[in-house]
Every structure is written in C-alpha cells, then in structure tokens.
Amino acid sequence: MRRAEIARRRGITPDGVKYHIENIVAKLGVDSSRQLRHWLGYPVTSPLSTRRNGMEGSVLLGPLGQVSLLATRVDRAEEFYRDVLGLPHLFTFGDLTFFDCGGTRLFIRAVGDEEWRPSSILYFLVDDIRTAHDELTGRGVGFQGAPHLIFTDDATGVEDWMAFFEDSEGNTLALMSRVQAHGGTRPA
C-alpha cells in the first residue's frame, strides 16, 4: 500500500506515515522499509534473531507447551479448574486464565455465545483412576460413567482406563490411567 493510501485510511499526513515507518524500521533493526515487508516477526535484539538449532531442514517437535480451551465465563472456568480440579492457577488477564497441568500450560479464553464451541478433549493422567474418580465426584464433578477399560496392549500388558466428565463450560475432559495388568509395575 502506498503511503498516501495509508495516510488516508489512518487519518494522518503522508509525512506522519513516513515518520512512523522510520521509527518502526529503527526499533526492529531492519535496514529499510523494503526489508520491513519481509520482517520475520522478531527484533534484532531478540535471541531469536541469531538462534539456529543446527538442524536445518528438519523440525523436532517437543512436548506440548500449551493447550487451549474456550469458555463463556472465565471466572466460572477459573473456579472450576482451580477449586474443583485443583490445578495450580498461574495467572488471569482479562478474559484469559492460565493453569499448570504438570508442566503444560492450560490456556482458557472466554468468548461470546456465538463463538463458543466445545474444544479438544483434555485427558488428565492419574496414577489411581478409582481414587481420582471418587475424589472428584465428591467435589461435585458429574462423570458420564464409571472408569472403564479402553484398551489392553497385549505386548506390554498395559491397560488404558478412562472416565469422562464435563467442565463448567461444557468442554469434555477425561481421567486417564495406564495400569500394568496382573500386578506388574506401571510403565514409564
């Protein structure tokens, strides 16, 4: 877009646009407004500007850093995840609230009714699904049924057990337990 068009849309003069572009170029550390068009999204003062992983052409995905759910009321979702499920609350900022799920951050964002929809199912890994089910039932969680066997891996003897429930906003959640069958030890 030409500077005159930017100026018209922003309600400022073309010289004002030139001034702002020069400031942006200087703050981001690019050499010209032409380079600004190809800016990768981080300033030269960021460690990302020089960081390379040494594995050009391949990407190794790490563990999940954050998962996201939608809510219609952040205060109600915050109360449920903090007080009912007992997740450590990290912080709330406006219509956003964050919790720690064993090193993975849970991000809950409030949206209007017209945008709300059920989100991904979160599976909370627990050592003892019976105890977790009983304790959460005592806290008012309504499960869709008792914990039940989902799958048995014949090669390892590991059983996957699950029990499903909903959060305060209608998102489906689950308890998940991996149990070594026949009195063996739990898998790593």
PEJOBEL-V389088 format. One record per residue. SS is DSSP state (2 for helix, 1 for strand, 0 for the rest). PHI is phi in whole degrees, -180 to 180 (999 if undefined). D_FIRST is the distance of its C-alpha to the first C-alpha in Angstrom with 1 decimal. Layout:
ss=(SS SS)
phi=(PHI PHI)
d_first=(D_FIRST D_FIRST)
This chain:
ss=(0 0 2 2 2 2 2 2 2 2 0 0 0 2 2 2 2 2 2 2 2 2 2 2 2 2 2 2 0 0 0 0 2 2 2 2 0 0 0 0 0 0 0 0 0 0 2 2 2 0 0 0 0 0 0 0 0 0 0 0 0 0 0 0 0 1 1 1 1 1 1 0 0 2 2 2 2 2 2 2 2 2 2 2 0 0 0 1 1 1 1 1 1 0 0 1 1 1 1 1 1 0 0 1 1 1 1 1 1 1 0 0 0 0 0 0 0 0 0 0 0 1 1 1 1 0 0 0 2 2 2 2 2 2 2 2 2 2 0 0 0 0 1 0 0 0 0 1 1 1 1 1 1 0 0 0 0 1 1 1 1 1 1 1 1 1 0 0 0 0 0 1 1 1 1 1 1 1 1 1 2 2 2 0 0 0 0 0)
phi=(999 -73 -60 -63 -70 -60 -60 -61 -67 -91 74 -129 -85 -59 -66 -64 -63 -60 -61 -65 -64 -62 -64 -63 -58 -66 -68 -86 81 -91 -85 -158 -67 -64 -68 -60 -64 -112 -63 -84 106 -142 -73 -65 -79 -81 -59 -67 -69 -119 -78 -134 -90 76 -125 -55 89 -136 -125 -110 -78 -93 -66 -61 -95 -157 -124 -129 -130 -101 -143 -95 -137 -67 -66 -69 -65 -59 -62 -64 -70 -80 -88 -88 -83 79 -76 -64 -80 -88 -170 -127 -137 62 -95 -123 -138 -129 -133 -99 -115 62 102 -103 -84 -100 -111 -116 -121 -81 -133 -71 -55 -70 -100 -67 -155 -59 -100 -61 -81 -99 -109 -90 -76 -130 -71 -125 -67 -65 -65 -63 -60 -64 -66 -69 -60 -65 -90 99 -75 -97 -80 -79 172 -73 -55 -140 -72 -100 -161 -122 -84 -63 -71 -109 77 -88 -103 -103 -113 -142 -145 -103 -154 -115 -82 -66 -107 95 -76 -80 -126 -149 -92 -138 -135 -105 -121 -74 -69 62 74 -75 -90 -69 -69 -75)
d_first=(0.0 3.8 6.6 8.3 6.4 6.7 10.1 11.1 10.6 12.4 14.9 14.8 14.6 12.1 15.0 15.0 11.5 12.7 15.9 14.7 12.7 15.9 18.0 16.2 16.5 20.2 21.1 20.0 21.6 19.0 19.2 15.7 12.0 12.0 14.8 13.0 10.9 14.4 16.2 19.1 19.3 22.1 22.7 24.9 27.6 28.0 30.8 28.5 26.8 30.0 31.8 32.8 35.4 37.1 36.8 33.9 33.4 35.3 34.7 37.6 37.0 39.0 40.6 38.6 37.2 36.2 36.6 35.2 36.8 35.8 38.0 38.2 39.8 39.2 42.4 44.5 43.0 43.5 47.1 47.7 46.4 47.8 51.1 52.1 50.8 51.2 47.9 47.1 44.4 41.8 39.7 38.1 34.8 34.2 34.1 34.3 37.6 38.5 41.9 43.4 44.9 46.8 43.9 41.2 39.2 39.1 36.0 36.6 33.8 34.7 32.9 33.7 36.3 33.7 32.0 35.2 36.8 39.3 37.9 39.3 43.0 43.8 47.1 48.9 51.3 54.7 58.0 60.2 58.7 61.9 61.9 58.1 58.5 61.5 59.9 56.7 58.8 60.7 57.5 56.7 54.6 55.3 55.4 55.2 58.3 60.3 59.1 59.6 59.6 56.6 57.4 60.0 59.3 62.6 61.9 61.5 63.2 60.2 59.8 56.5 57.2 54.7 54.8 52.0 51.1 48.2 46.5 46.3 43.2 44.5 43.0 45.5 46.8 49.7 52.3 52.9 55.9 56.8 60.6 62.9 65.4 69.1 69.2 67.1 64.6 61.0 58.5 56.2)
